[in-house]
Amino acid sequence: MDTPVTTFSESPDDPFAVRRSASALLDDTGRVVGWSERAEALLGYSPEEVLGRAARDLLLDPRDEDVVMAAVAACVSAGGWFGVIPVRDRGGQRVELGCRARAVVRSGTSVEWHLVSAPAEQVIQWETDRSVLDGMFRRSPIGLAVLAPDLSLLRVNRAIARFGGLPAERYRGRRIGDFVVDRDTAMVESGLRRVLETGEPLIFTEQPCHLRHDPHTEMFVSVSAFRMQDSSGRILGVTELVEDVTDRYQARRRLALLNDAGARIGTTLDVEATARELAEVAVPDLADCASVDLLEAVTRGEEPGHVERVARGEEPGHVETAARGEESGQEPSAALCRAAVRSVSPEAPTVMFPVGHTMHFPPEAPQARCLAERRPVLEPVLGFSPAWSSLEPERVERIRELGVHSLIAVPLVARGLVLGVVSLWRWRRPEPFEEDDLTLAEEFAARAAVCIDNARRFTQQQQAAVALQRSLLPREVPEHHAVEVARRYRPADTTAGVGGDWFDVIPLSGLRVALVVGDVVGRGIHAAATMGRLRTAVHTLAHLDLPPDEVLSHLDDLVDRLAAEQEATDERSPQIVGPSPQIVGATCLYAVYDPVSGRCALARAGHPPPAVVTPDGRVDFPDLPAGPPLGLGGLPFETAEVELPEGSLLVLYTDGLLAAWRRDLDEGLALLRGALSDPARSLDDLCEAVEDALLPESPSDDIALLAARTRCLAEHQVATWELPSEPTAAAEARKLVAAQLHDWGLEEMALTTELIVSELITNAYRYSSGSATLRLIRDHHLICEVSDTSSTSPHLRHAATTDEGGRGLFLVAQLTARWGTRYVRNGKTIWAEQAWEPGVGGAGGG
């Protein structure tokens, strides 16, 4: 059986290749007995010129005799030699050659010397290359593996050998999968096969690497590879360079995590949301579980000063139970509320305390030490002291069973205040936390603490603004016999800040009622405070019984003065860094409905028009004079009147209702028209329909909605008389009133009412030149009104003992529940109300 012969092509870079090297043969006396063609080409001597001659005489320059003879002695002594020697060519020039000499034994005892030579520079380069290759296998810190085409190992260097834990010579014939876990082996071999097939190298490809003898330790390696082939192009295998880049990868990953934290933590001004973002950033890239515990004061938006005082010993900590205090013998830490928890494991809910849980860490716990000392705590190997059981023994035991083995606790500190603590846990990853992980956790916590503190301060301001706003808005809308009222108030989404929208239902004289809706420019406490001042002013002006346009004119003056005050304040405080100066302005719609006449007088200052819905379902938006927004000053307002049949709806609202979802005005009015098209529904259902049709779940602006269904007084509830300006007018008025009260079954009120009417008519007769109008209105109050053409304002005063008059209005004030004066275009009306209970004294008759 023939043995197959394997042939290899010579490397074109090998200086001692047969086709490139010069060969000579010397006998034991130093004579040339063999000479190759390449030797002739290299030195110029033909075989005839050198054969049989002594090499010393032919090739040795006398100047080099000592060097050459020393090399000859070394060669004879060792039986061979390799090095660089100078020789003389045919032209007499010195040529340095790299030479290999070996002894060749002939038959008998004769010895001949075989010399193979090449130019010295080629040999030196070749030896340098061989030295580099030898260094790659013996001294290089970068792993080097040579693999056959079937990806079996041919040779590895010492760096690779350290990965597998075997001497380098024992790797031949083995495979990568003998040392690396299957999933990582498949990734490596896939890349190497691609190199073998395409010839395209791998360059610094990073991938995970888990060794079979330590599969829980994650390494990251950079792999480069190139295909090996001989000079004829035959594929010999693939060379792989492997570098352990775990530290570099971890550093780069930590930097990426920091960048990620910068983008993901603090996206909202919400304390709990920011805590969740912190936990989500830390898990799973840094920890298997993260919990964020905040001081209870922080979750409420308050200043977190308690833990500082506890740490300084100025205030004792809250002791949860006496038994716990006896066990520990120390004061526990301040109460902490769990704000967020995130884990890679589904078992976390049964192990970690849930969000919202309040706890006190024992003094020995890392979290308690972290808070007290205001520094991070790293416990690579977590030990559970007996004090841990004071939290909840069963839960702590489940933590042990889960395999929690490493912990980092970092305080959340901002502006010198401790806000809470973030705890990072590991149980799935076998490697413990290290100092680099602690540094990263500190960076996370520092950013999160600032964001949480900003959110806390924002929450504090929001709560103050909301509390102020709620205290300034009417808690209950008073019932009124002229209208049935329903209202809705939807505050803005907390991220937008509370606004200055308001509404009011204000009873007026003569059973009239004022309906008001307004909107202050801006957000926050400033807008809420301005709204309160305007609402108070509206109440004051309403009780003066001024017409709507005059009410708005007075409000306009007030807003203008507020703006001037604000401008002066801003000018005096230029050093304050913060929001831009507040703009003081508002819009308002003021309506007065009279159930006797069934008419409504309205005026608006830059506010959307009201919706009027007739009993048959027709929806209109009256074309009222718009009027300028409050605060511009110098521009007039106009009052318009509309007829409102009984059962009509008057719907007032702020612009946030129409502008929600960023829709245009016409679209908003169309939606509102559709929502109001069925006025037969209850007012609460109607308001709900408007909310469903027009409002998002979290509106960006405050919204006030006020719906009023009108009522009218029946004709038999009102009696009106014209009385001439005569001395007998008072007597005539008393007779008319007595007769009307008899018809209404209110005889018991006749004496008092006659006295009131007599005084009011006498006052009109004395100070007015024209006739007077007397009107009685019977509802839940008995109302007496006397109107005349005089604009003289009556005053209540105490008359002296010598005065003949001046006691009339004082008597009226004593006999009535309330009284007052309202002015109309052609005079004034003095009114007085008496309370009575329906059904008493036959009052239900008539």
C-alpha positions in Angstrom: 0.0 0.0 0.0 1.4 3.3 -1.1 1.8 6.0 1.5 0.3 9.3 0.3 2.8 12.1 -0.1 1.9 15.5 1.2 3.6 18.4 -0.5 3.8 22.0 0.6 4.7 25.1 -1.4 7.7 27.0 -0.3 7.0 30.4 1.3 8.1 33.2 -0.9 9.5 35.0 2.2 11.7 32.1 3.4 15.3 33.1 2.6 16.4 29.4 2.9 13.8 28.2 0.4 15.4 25.9 -2.2 14.8 28.4 -5.0 16.1 31.3 -3.1 19.1 30.0 -1.1 22.7 29.4 -2.2 24.2 26.0 -1.4 27.9 24.9 -1.1 29.6 21.7 0.1 33.0 21.7 1.8 35.2 18.7 2.6 36.9 18.3 5.9 39.9 20.3 4.7 37.8 23.3 3.7 37.9 22.8 0.0 34.8 23.4 -2.1 33.4 20.2 -3.4 29.9 21.4 -4.3 28.5 24.6 -5.7 24.9 25.5 -6.7 23.5 27.8 -9.4 22.1 30.2 -6.8 25.6 30.4 -5.2 27.0 31.4 -8.6 24.3 34.0 -9.0 24.8 35.4 -5.5 28.7 35.6 -5.5 29.6 35.4 -9.2 31.9 32.4 -9.1 31.1 29.6 -11.6 31.5 26.0 -10.4 34.7 25.6 -12.4 36.2 28.5 -10.6 35.5 27.2 -7.1 35.4 23.5 -7.1 38.5 22.0 -5.6 39.8 25.3 -4.2 40.1 26.2 -0.5 37.1 28.3 0.5 39.5 30.3 2.8 41.6 31.5 -0.1 38.7 32.1 -2.4 36.0 33.6 -0.3 37.7 35.0 2.8 38.7 38.7 3.0 41.9 39.0 5.1 40.2 41.7 7.2 37.5 39.3 8.3 39.8 36.3 9.0 39.3 36.5 12.8 35.6 36.7 12.7 35.2 33.9 10.1 37.7 31.6 11.9 35.9 32.1 15.2 32.6 31.0 13.4 34.4 28.0 11.9 35.7 26.9 15.3 32.2 27.2 16.8 30.8 25.2 14.0 33.4 22.4 14.2 32.9 22.3 18.0 29.1 22.1 17.9 28.7 20.2 14.6 26.8 23.1 13.1 26.3 26.8 13.1 23.9 29.6 12.1 24.7 33.2 11.8 25.9 36.1 9.6 29.4 36.0 8.1 31.2 38.3 5.7 32.5 36.8 2.4 34.1 38.1 -0.7 32.4 37.8 -4.1 34.1 37.4 -7.5 34.4 41.2 -7.8 36.3 41.5 -4.5 33.3 43.1 -2.7 32.4 42.1 0.8 29.0 40.5 1.1 27.3 39.6 4.4 25.4 36.3 4.2 23.2 34.5 6.6 24.5 31.0 6.8 23.4 27.6 8.1 26.1 25.0 8.4 25.6 21.3 9.1 28.0 18.4 9.2 27.3 15.6 6.7 29.0 12.2 7.4 30.1 10.3 4.3 30.8 6.6 4.3 33.8 5.9 6.4 35.0 8.6 8.7 35.0 11.6 6.3 33.0 14.6 7.2 31.7 17.2 4.8 30.0 20.5 5.6 26.7 21.6 3.9 26.3 25.4 3.8 23.0 27.1 2.9 23.3 30.9 2.6 21.2 33.9 1.7 21.7 37.7 1.8 22.0 38.8 5.5 19.1 41.3 5.3 16.7 38.6 4.2 17.8 36.3 6.9 17.6 38.9 9.6 14.1 39.9 8.4 13.2 36.2 8.4 14.5 35.7 11.9 12.7 38.8 13.1 9.5 37.5 11.7 10.1 34.1 13.4 10.9 36.0 16.6 7.6 37.8 16.4 5.7 34.6 15.8 7.5 32.9 18.7 6.6 35.9 20.9 3.0 35.6 19.9 2.9 32.0 21.1 5.1 32.4 24.2 4.8 35.9 25.5 1.9 37.7 24.0 -0.9 38.8 26.4 -3.4 38.5 23.5 -4.7 35.0 23.0 -3.7 33.3 19.7 -5.2 30.1 18.4 -4.5 28.3 15.1 -7.3 26.1 14.0 -7.6 23.5 11.2 -10.3 23.8 8.5 -12.5 21.6 10.6 -12.0 24.1 13.5 -10.0 21.7 15.6 -7.2 23.4 17.5 -3.7 23.0 16.0 -1.8 25.3 18.4 -2.6 27.9 21.0 -0.4 30.4 22.8 0.0 30.7 26.6 -2.7 33.4 26.9 -5.3 31.1 25.4 -4.0 28.2 27.6 -4.7 30.2 30.7 -8.4 30.5 29.7 -8.8 26.7 29.5 -6.5 25.9 32.5 -4.3 23.4 30.5 -0.7 23.5 29.3 -0.5 24.9 25.7 0.8 21.6 24.2 -2.3 19.7 25.4 -4.8 21.7 23.2 -3.9 20.2 19.9 -6.9 18.2 18.5 -9.4 19.7 20.9 -12.2 22.0 20.0 -13.4 25.3 21.3 -16.5 23.7 22.8 -14.3 21.7 25.1 -13.6 24.9 27.0 -16.5 27.3 26.2 -20.2 26.8 27.0 -22.3 25.8 24.0 -24.1 29.1 23.3 -20.9 31.0 23.1 -19.1 28.2 21.2 -21.8 28.4 18.5 -21.3 32.1 18.1 -17.5 31.8 17.8 -17.5 28.9 15.4 -20.2 30.6 13.2 -17.9 33.6 12.8 -14.8 31.4 12.1 -16.7 29.3 9.4 -17.7 32.6 7.7 -14.0 33.6 7.6 -13.0 30.2 6.2 -15.7 30.4 3.5 -15.4 34.0 2.5 -11.9 34.9 3.3 -13.2 38.1 4.9 -11.5 38.6 8.3 -13.2 39.3 11.7 -12.0 42.5 13.2 -12.5 43.2 17.0 -15.8 41.5 17.2 -16.9 41.6 20.9 -19.0 38.8 22.3 -19.7 37.2 25.7 -17.6 34.2 26.8 -18.5 31.8 29.6 -15.9 29.1 30.3 -17.1 25.6 31.2 -15.1 25.5 34.4 -16.7 28.8 35.6 -19.9 29.3 33.7 -21.3 31.9 36.1 -18.6 34.4 35.5 -19.3 36.5 32.5 -16.4 37.6 30.3 -16.3 39.6 27.2 -13.7 39.0 24.5 -12.7 40.8 21.4 -12.2 38.3 18.5 -10.3 38.9 15.3 -9.6 36.1 12.8 -8.1 35.6 9.3 -7.9 32.7 6.9 -4.6 30.9 6.5 -3.5 29.6 3.0 -0.3 28.7 1.3 1.3 30.3 -1.7 -0.8 28.2 -4.0 -4.0 29.4 -2.3 -4.8 26.2 -0.5 -6.7 26.8 2.7 -4.7 25.7 5.8 -7.1 26.9 8.5 -7.9 30.0 10.5 -6.0 32.0 13.0 -8.0 33.6 15.8 -6.8 36.4 18.1 -8.7 36.7 21.4 -8.5 39.5 23.9 -10.2 39.7 27.3 -12.0 43.1 27.2 -14.2 42.6 30.1 -13.0 45.6 32.0 -13.3 47.8 28.9 -16.7 46.5 28.2 -17.9 47.1 31.7 -16.5 50.6 31.7 -18.2 51.3 28.4 -21.5 49.7 29.6 -21.3 51.9 32.8 -20.9 55.0 30.7 -23.9 53.9 28.5 -25.9 53.4 31.7 -25.0 56.8 32.9 -26.1 58.3 29.6 -29.3 56.3 29.7 -29.9 57.4 33.3 -29.5 61.0 32.2 -32.2 60.5 29.5 -34.6 58.4 31.6 -34.5 59.8 35.1 -36.5 62.9 35.8 -38.8 63.0 32.8 -41.7 64.1 35.0 -42.2 66.3 38.0 -43.7 63.4 39.9 -41.9 61.9 42.9 -43.2 58.3 42.5 -42.6 58.4 38.7 -39.0 59.5 39.2 -38.4 56.8 41.8 -39.7 54.2 39.3 -37.4 55.6 36.6 -34.4 55.2 38.9 -35.3 51.5 39.6 -35.9 50.8 35.9 -32.5 52.2 35.0 -30.7 50.1 37.5 -32.4 46.8 36.7 -31.3 44.5 35.0 -28.1 46.2 33.8 -26.6 46.8 37.3 -28.7 44.9 39.8 -31.2 42.0 39.9 -33.5 44.1 42.0 -33.8 47.7 43.0 -35.9 49.3 45.7 -36.4 53.1 46.3 -37.5 54.1 49.8 -38.3 57.7 50.5 -39.0 59.5 53.8 -42.7 59.9 54.3 -42.4 63.7 54.3 -40.9 63.5 50.8 -43.8 61.5 49.4 -46.1 64.2 50.8 -44.0 67.0 49.2 -42.8 68.3 52.6 -39.3 69.3 53.6 -37.4 66.2 54.7 -35.9 67.4 58.0 -36.9 64.6 60.4 -34.1 62.2 59.5 -31.5 65.0 59.8 -32.7 65.7 63.4 -32.8 62.0 64.3 -29.2 61.6 63.0 -28.0 64.6 65.1 -29.8 63.3 68.2 -32.1 66.4 68.3 -35.3 64.4 67.9 -36.0 60.7 68.7 -36.9 58.4 65.9 -40.4 57.0 65.7 -40.6 53.8 67.6 -43.0 51.4 65.9 -43.5 49.0 68.8 -42.2 48.8 72.3 -41.1 45.2 71.7 -38.9 46.3 68.8 -37.2 49.0 70.9 -36.4 46.4 73.6 -34.9 44.0 71.0 -32.6 46.5 69.4 -31.8 48.6 72.4 -31.5 51.6 69.9 -33.7 54.1 68.3 -34.8 53.0 64.8 -34.5 55.1 61.8 -37.1 57.5 60.4 -40.1 56.0 58.7 -39.6 55.2 55.0 -42.2 54.6 52.4 -41.4 52.3 49.5 -41.8 54.4 46.3 -40.6 51.9 43.7 -39.4 48.3 43.3 -38.2 46.5 40.2 -36.8 43.0 39.8 -35.7 40.6 37.1 -37.4 37.8 39.0 -41.2 37.0 39.3 -40.6 36.0 42.9 -39.9 39.6 43.9 -43.5 40.5 45.0 -43.3 37.8 47.6 -39.9 38.8 48.8 -39.7 42.6 48.6 -42.0 45.0 50.4 -44.6 46.4 48.0 -44.9 50.0 46.8 -46.6 52.1 49.5 -45.4 50.0 52.4 -44.0 51.9 55.3 -41.0 50.5 57.2 -38.2 51.2 59.7 -34.9 49.6 58.9 -33.1 48.2 62.0 -30.1 50.3 63.0 -27.7 47.5 62.0 -29.1 47.4 58.4 -27.0 48.9 55.7 -29.9 51.2 54.7 -30.1 52.6 58.3 -26.3 53.2 58.4 -26.5 54.7 54.9 -29.1 57.2 56.1 -27.5 58.0 59.4 -24.0 58.5 58.0 -25.1 60.0 54.7 -22.7 57.8 52.7 -23.1 54.8 50.4 -22.7 51.3 51.9 -21.3 48.4 49.9 -21.7 44.9 51.2 -20.2 42.5 48.7 -21.3 39.6 50.9 -24.5 40.4 52.6 -25.0 39.2 56.1 -28.4 39.2 57.8 -28.0 40.1 61.4 -30.7 39.1 63.9 -32.0 42.7 63.8 -33.2 42.1 60.3 -36.0 39.9 61.6 -37.6 42.9 63.2 -38.8 43.9 59.7 -40.7 40.8 58.9 -39.2 37.4 59.8 -41.0 35.4 57.1 -40.1 37.9 54.4 -36.4 38.0 55.4 -36.3 34.2 55.3 -37.6 34.2 51.8 -34.9 36.7 50.9 -32.3 34.2 52.2 -33.9 31.4 50.3 -33.9 33.4 47.1 -30.1 33.7 47.4 -29.6 37.4 47.8 -25.9 37.7 48.4 -24.8 41.3 47.7 -26.2 44.7 48.4 -25.5 48.4 47.7 -27.3 51.1 49.7 -26.9 54.7 48.5 -28.5 57.7 50.1 -30.6 60.1 48.1 -29.3 63.5 49.0 -30.1 66.8 47.4 -29.4 70.4 48.6 -27.9 68.8 51.8 -31.2 67.0 52.6 -31.6 63.3 52.9 -34.6 62.2 50.9 -34.4 58.4 51.1 -32.3 55.5 50.1 -32.0 53.3 47.0 -31.1 49.6 47.6 -29.6 47.4 44.9 -29.6 43.6 45.3 -28.1 40.7 43.5 -29.1 37.0 43.6 -29.2 35.9 40.0 -25.8 37.2 39.1 -23.2 35.2 41.1 -20.5 38.0 41.1 -20.8 40.4 44.0 -21.0 44.2 43.7 -17.7 45.9 43.4 -16.4 49.4 43.8 -17.0 50.4 40.2 -20.7 49.3 40.7 -20.9 51.5 43.8 -19.5 54.5 41.8 -22.2 53.9 39.2 -24.9 53.6 41.8 -23.8 56.9 43.4 -24.1 58.6 40.0 -27.6 57.2 39.5 -28.6 58.3 43.0 -27.2 61.8 42.7 -29.1 62.5 39.6 -32.3 60.9 40.9 -32.1 62.8 44.2 -32.0 66.1 42.4 -35.0 65.1 40.2 -36.9 63.7 43.2 -36.3 66.9 45.2 -37.4 69.0 42.2 -40.5 66.9 42.0 -41.1 67.2 45.7 -40.8 70.9 45.6 -43.1 71.0 42.6 -45.6 68.8 44.5 -45.3 71.1 47.5 -46.1 74.1 45.3 -48.8 72.3 43.5 -50.5 71.2 46.7 -50.3 74.8 48.1 -51.8 76.1 44.8 -54.5 73.4 44.8 -55.3 74.0 48.4 -55.5 77.8 47.8 -57.6 77.2 44.7 -60.0 74.9 46.4 -60.4 77.2 49.4 -61.2 80.1 47.1 -63.7 78.3 44.9 -67.3 77.8 46.2 -67.6 74.6 48.1 -71.4 74.3 47.4 -73.5 76.1 44.9 -76.4 77.7 46.8 -79.9 76.6 45.9 -81.9 79.4 44.2 -85.6 79.6 43.3 -84.9 81.4 40.1 -82.6 78.7 38.6 -81.7 75.0 39.0 -77.9 74.8 38.8 -75.2 72.2 38.2 -71.5 72.8 37.8 -68.3 71.0 37.0 -64.8 72.0 37.8 -61.9 70.0 36.3 -58.5 71.1 37.4 -55.6 71.0 34.9 -53.2 68.0 34.8 -50.8 68.5 37.6 -47.9 68.9 35.2 -49.5 71.9 33.7 -50.2 73.6 37.1 -53.4 74.8 38.5 -55.1 77.7 36.8 -57.3 80.5 37.8 -60.8 79.5 36.5 -63.7 80.1 38.7 -67.5 80.2 38.8 -70.1 81.6 41.1 -73.9 81.7 41.7 -74.7 84.8 43.6 -78.3 85.6 44.9 -79.4 89.1 44.2 -82.4 91.2 45.4 -85.8 90.7 43.9 -85.2 86.9 43.5 -82.6 87.6 40.7 -79.4 85.6 40.5 -76.0 86.4 39.1 -74.2 83.6 37.2 -70.4 84.2 36.8 -67.6 82.4 35.1 -64.1 83.7 34.8 -60.5 82.7 33.8 -57.3 84.3 35.1 -54.2 84.3 32.9 -51.4 82.1 34.1 -50.8 79.1 36.3 -50.0 78.3 39.9 -50.4 80.1 43.2 -50.3 83.5 41.5 -53.2 82.7 39.3 -55.1 81.1 42.2 -54.6 84.1 44.4 -55.6 86.5 41.6 -58.7 84.5 41.1 -59.6 84.7 44.8 -59.2 88.5 44.7 -61.4 88.8 41.6 -64.0 86.5 43.0 -64.2 88.5 46.2 -64.6 91.7 44.1 -67.3 90.1 42.0 -69.3 89.3 45.2 -68.9 92.8 46.5 -69.9 94.4 43.2 -72.8 91.9 42.8 -74.3 92.9 46.1 -74.2 96.5 45.0 -76.7 95.5 42.4 -74.7 97.1 39.6 -75.5 96.2 35.9 -73.2 93.6 34.3 -71.3 96.2 32.2 -70.5 98.3 35.3 -69.4 95.2 37.2 -66.9 94.4 34.5 -65.8 98.0 34.3 -64.9 97.9 38.1 -63.2 94.5 37.6 -61.2 95.9 34.7 -60.0 98.8 37.0 -59.1 96.2 39.7 -57.1 94.0 37.3 -55.3 97.1 36.0 -54.3 98.0 39.6 -53.1 94.4 40.3 -51.0 94.5 37.1 -49.4 97.8 38.2 -48.6 96.3 41.7 -47.1 93.2 40.1 -45.0 95.3 37.7 -43.6 97.4 40.6 -42.8 94.2 42.6 -40.9 92.7 39.6 -38.9 95.9 39.2 -37.9 95.9 42.8 -36.8 92.3 42.7 -34.4 92.0 39.7 -32.0 89.7 41.6 -34.5 86.9 41.9 -33.8 84.2 39.4 -36.9 82.3 38.3 -39.9 82.4 36.0 -40.6 85.5 33.9 -42.8 88.2 35.5 -46.4 87.2 36.0 -48.9 88.6 33.6 -52.1 89.8 35.3 -55.2 89.5 33.2 -58.5 87.7 33.1 -61.7 87.0 31.1 -65.1 87.0 32.6 -68.8 86.5 31.7 -71.3 88.0 34.1 -75.0 87.3 33.7 -78.0 88.4 35.8 -81.3 86.5 35.4 -84.6 87.9 36.6 -87.3 85.2 37.2 -90.0 87.8 37.3 -89.4 89.2 33.8 -87.8 86.0 32.4 -85.0 88.2 31.0 -81.2 87.8 31.4 -78.7 90.6 31.2 -75.2 89.6 30.1 -71.8 91.2 29.6 -68.5 89.6 28.8 -64.9 90.6 28.9 -63.0 88.6 26.3 -64.8 85.5 27.3 -66.5 82.8 25.1 -70.2 83.4 24.6 -72.7 81.3 26.6 -74.8 78.6 25.2 -78.6 79.1 25.4 -80.7 76.0 25.0 -84.5 76.5 24.5 -86.9 74.0 26.0 -87.4 72.5 22.5 -83.7 71.7 22.2 -82.5 74.5 20.0 -78.9 75.5 20.9 -77.7 79.1 20.2 -74.6 81.1 21.1 -75.9 84.7 21.4 -73.9 87.3 19.6 -73.0 89.3 22.7 -70.6 92.3 22.5 -67.2 90.6 23.1 -65.6 93.3 25.2 -61.8 93.4 25.9 -60.2 91.1 28.4 -59.9 92.5 31.9 -56.8 94.6 32.5 -56.5 96.4 29.2 -58.3 99.5 30.6 -60.0 102.4 28.9 -62.4 100.3 26.7 -66.1 100.1 27.4 -68.2 97.0 28.1 -71.8 96.5 26.9 -74.8 94.8 28.4 -77.1 92.7 26.2 -80.4 91.1 27.2 -81.9 87.9 26.0 -85.4 86.4 26.7 -85.2 83.0 28.5 -88.5 81.1 28.5 -89.0 79.0 31.6 -87.1 75.8 31.3 -84.3 77.3 29.2 -80.7 76.4 29.8 -78.0 79.0 30.2 -74.5 77.3 30.0 -71.4 79.2 30.9 -67.9 77.8 30.5 -64.2 78.7 30.3 -62.2 78.5 27.1 -60.4 75.3 28.2 -63.6 73.4 27.4 -63.4 74.4 23.8 -59.7 74.3 23.3 -59.1 70.8 24.8 -57.3 68.4 22.4 -56.0 71.6 20.7 -59.1 71.8 18.6 -60.2 75.1 17.0 -63.0 77.2 18.3 -65.6 76.2 15.6 -65.0 72.5 16.2 -65.4 73.0 20.0 -68.6 74.9 19.6 -70.0 72.2 17.3 -69.2 69.5 19.9 -70.7 71.6 22.6 -73.9 72.1 20.5 -74.2 68.4 20.0 -73.7 67.6 23.7 -76.5 70.1 24.7 -79.0 69.0 22.1 -81.2 67.1 24.7 -82.1 69.6 27.4 -84.7 67.3 28.9 -82.0 65.4 30.7 -81.0 66.2 34.3 -78.4 68.9 34.6 -75.9 66.5 36.1 -76.4 64.1 33.1 -76.0 67.1 30.8 -72.8 68.2 32.4 -71.5 64.7 32.2 -72.4 64.5 28.5 -70.4 67.7 27.9 -67.4 66.3 29.7 -67.5 63.1 27.7 -67.8 64.9 24.4 -65.2 67.6 24.9 -62.7 66.8 27.6 -59.7 64.5 27.7 -58.9 62.5 30.7 -56.2 64.9 31.9 -56.9 68.4 30.5 -54.1 70.8 30.1 -56.1 73.7 31.3 -58.6 74.3 34.1 -62.2 74.0 33.0 -65.2 75.5 34.7 -68.7 74.6 33.5 -71.9 76.2 34.9 -75.4 75.1 33.7 -78.5 76.8 34.9 -82.1 75.9 34.0 -84.4 78.9 34.4 -87.6 79.1 36.4 -90.2 82.0 36.2 -92.5 83.2 38.8 -96.2 82.8 38.2 -98.3 85.9 37.7 -100.2 85.4 41.0 -96.8 85.6 42.9 -96.2 89.2 41.8 -98.3 92.3 42.5 -97.4 95.7 41.0 -98.9 99.2 41.5 -98.2 102.7 40.2 -98.6 105.3 43.0 -98.8 109.0 42.2 -96.6 111.5 44.1 -99.3 112.6 46.5 -99.5 112.9 50.3 -102.1 110.1 50.3 -99.7 107.6 48.6 -98.6 106.0 51.8 -102.1 105.3 52.9 -103.1 104.0 49.5 -100.1 101.7 49.6 -101.1 100.3 53.0 -104.5 99.4 51.7 -103.2 97.7 48.6 -100.7 95.7 50.5 -103.3 94.6 53.2 -105.7 93.4 50.4 -102.9 91.5 48.6 -101.6 89.8 51.7 -105.2 88.8 52.5 -105.4 87.2 49.0 -102.2 85.3 49.6 -103.2 84.2 53.1 -100.5 86.2 54.8 -102.7 88.3 57.1 -100.3 87.7 60.0 -97.6 89.6 58.1 -99.8 92.5 57.2 -99.0 94.9 60.1 -95.2 94.6 59.6 -95.5 94.8 55.8 -97.8 97.9 55.9 -95.3 99.7 58.2 -92.4 98.8 55.8 -94.3 99.9 52.7 -95.4 103.1 54.4 -91.9 104.1 55.3 -90.5 103.3 51.7 -93.3 105.1 50.0 -92.9 108.1 52.3 -89.2 108.2 51.5 -89.9 108.1 47.8 -92.5 110.9 48.1 -90.1 113.1 50.0 -87.1 112.8 47.7 -88.6 112.1 44.3 -90.6 114.3 42.0 -92.3 111.6 40.0 -94.6 108.6 40.6 -93.4 105.5 42.5 -93.9 101.8 41.7 -94.7 99.4 44.4 -94.1 95.7 43.8 -94.7 92.7 46.1 -93.1 89.3 45.3 -94.1 86.2 47.2 -91.8 83.2 47.1 -89.9 81.8 50.0 -89.5 85.4 51.1 -91.9 88.3 51.0 -90.2 91.0 49.1 -91.3 94.6 49.0 -89.8 96.9 46.3 -90.4 100.6 45.8 -88.9 102.2 42.7 -88.7 106.0 42.0 -86.9 108.3 39.6 -84.5 109.7 42.2 -80.9 108.7 42.4 -80.5 109.8 46.0 -79.0 107.1 48.1 -80.8 106.3 51.3 -78.7 105.9 54.5 -79.3 104.1 57.7 -78.7 106.4 60.7 -79.6 106.9 64.4 -81.9 109.9 64.8 -81.3 112.4 67.6 -84.1 112.9 70.2 -84.9 116.3 68.7 -85.1 115.0 65.1 -88.6 114.8 63.6 -87.5 112.2 61.0 -84.7 109.9 60.1 -86.0 106.7 61.8 -87.8 105.2 58.8 -84.9 103.1 57.3 -83.8 102.1 60.8 -87.3 100.6 61.5 -87.2 98.9 58.1 -83.8 97.3 58.9 -85.1 96.1 62.3 -88.3 94.5 60.8 -86.7 92.8 57.8 -84.2 90.0 57.1 -82.3 92.3 54.8 -82.8 95.4 52.7 -80.9 97.4 50.1 -80.9 99.7 47.1 -80.2 98.9 43.5 -79.9 101.5 40.7 -81.5 101.3 37.3 -81.1 103.6 34.3 -84.0 106.0 35.4 -83.7 105.9 39.2 -83.4 103.4 42.0 -85.3 100.6 43.8 -85.3 100.2 47.5 -86.2 96.6 48.5 -86.8 94.7 51.7 -87.2 91.0 52.4 -89.1 89.2 55.1 -88.7 85.5 55.8 -91.7 83.3 56.3 -92.3 79.6 56.2 -94.7 78.3 53.5 -97.8 76.7 54.8 -97.9 78.9 58.0 -100.9 81.1 58.4 -102.5 80.0 55.1 -99.6 81.3 53.1 -100.1 78.7 50.4 -103.3 80.3 49.2 -103.8 82.7 46.4 
